[in-house]
Amino acid sequence: MPAVTIRNLSDETHRALKVRAAQHNRSTEAEIRAILEAAVRPEGRLRLGTALAEMSRNIGLTNADVEALEQNRDAKPAEPLRFK
């Protein structure tokens, strides 16, 4: 698992992290992990796969529709453009 080293952290910030960790009954390291996780993976973030699935459901797209599109796409190559 990757490790991260944080250099030049002020004493005040380190103390605040230790206090916050104690308030949450965690180690300082666990508290830092929780803070980083919340910062880069917020609960309300847009998840592309979930959004696409919801859009498909809203328009009534079914697995049969997707399979039909895939069969037609692979059956015949695209015609090249002709400029006259």
C-alpha positions in Angstrom: 0.0 0.0 0.0 1.4 3.5 -0.8 2.7 5.7 1.9 2.8 9.5 2.1 5.3 11.6 4.0 4.3 15.1 4.9 7.2 17.4 5.6 7.2 20.9 7.2 3.9 20.5 9.1 3.6 23.2 11.7 3.5 22.2 15.3 0.1 23.9 15.7 -1.3 21.8 12.8 0.2 18.6 14.2 -1.3 19.3 17.7 -4.7 20.1 16.1 -4.6 16.8 14.2 -3.8 14.9 17.4 -6.7 16.6 19.2 -9.1 15.9 16.4 -8.0 12.3 16.3 -8.6 11.9 20.0 -12.1 13.4 19.6 -12.9 10.7 17.0 -11.2 7.9 19.0 -8.6 7.3 16.3 -4.9 7.5 15.9 -3.4 10.6 14.3 -2.5 8.5 11.2 -6.1 7.2 10.9 -7.5 10.7 11.3 -5.2 12.0 8.5 -6.4 9.1 6.3 -10.0 10.0 7.0 -9.4 13.6 6.2 -7.7 12.8 2.9 -10.4 10.3 2.0 -13.2 12.8 2.6 -11.3 15.5 0.6 -10.7 13.5 -2.5 -13.7 11.2 -2.4 -16.7 13.3 -1.1 -20.0 11.5 -0.6 -21.9 13.7 -3.1 -19.4 13.3 -5.9 -20.6 12.4 -9.4 -20.0 8.8 -10.2 -20.0 8.5 -14.0 -21.2 4.9 -14.2 -24.1 5.5 -11.8 -25.1 8.7 -13.7 -25.1 6.9 -17.1 -27.1 4.0 -15.7 -29.7 6.4 -14.3 -29.9 8.3 -17.5 -30.5 5.0 -19.4 -33.2 4.0 -17.0 -34.9 7.4 -17.3 -35.1 7.1 -21.1 -36.2 3.5 -20.9 -33.1 1.9 -22.4 -32.9 -1.8 -21.9 -30.1 -4.4 -22.2 -31.9 -5.6 -25.4 -31.5 -2.1 -26.9 -27.8 -2.0 -26.0 -27.3 -5.5 -27.6 -29.0 -4.4 -30.8 -26.8 -1.3 -31.0 -23.7 -3.4 -30.5 -24.7 -5.9 -33.2 -25.4 -3.2 -35.8 -22.2 -1.3 -34.9 -20.0 -4.3 -35.4 -21.8 -5.7 -38.5 -20.9 -3.2 -41.1 -17.9 -0.8 -41.3 -18.6 2.9 -41.7 -18.8 4.3 -45.2 -16.0 6.7 -46.0 -17.0 10.3 -46.6 -17.1 11.4 -50.3 -16.4 15.0 -51.1 -17.6 16.0 -54.6 
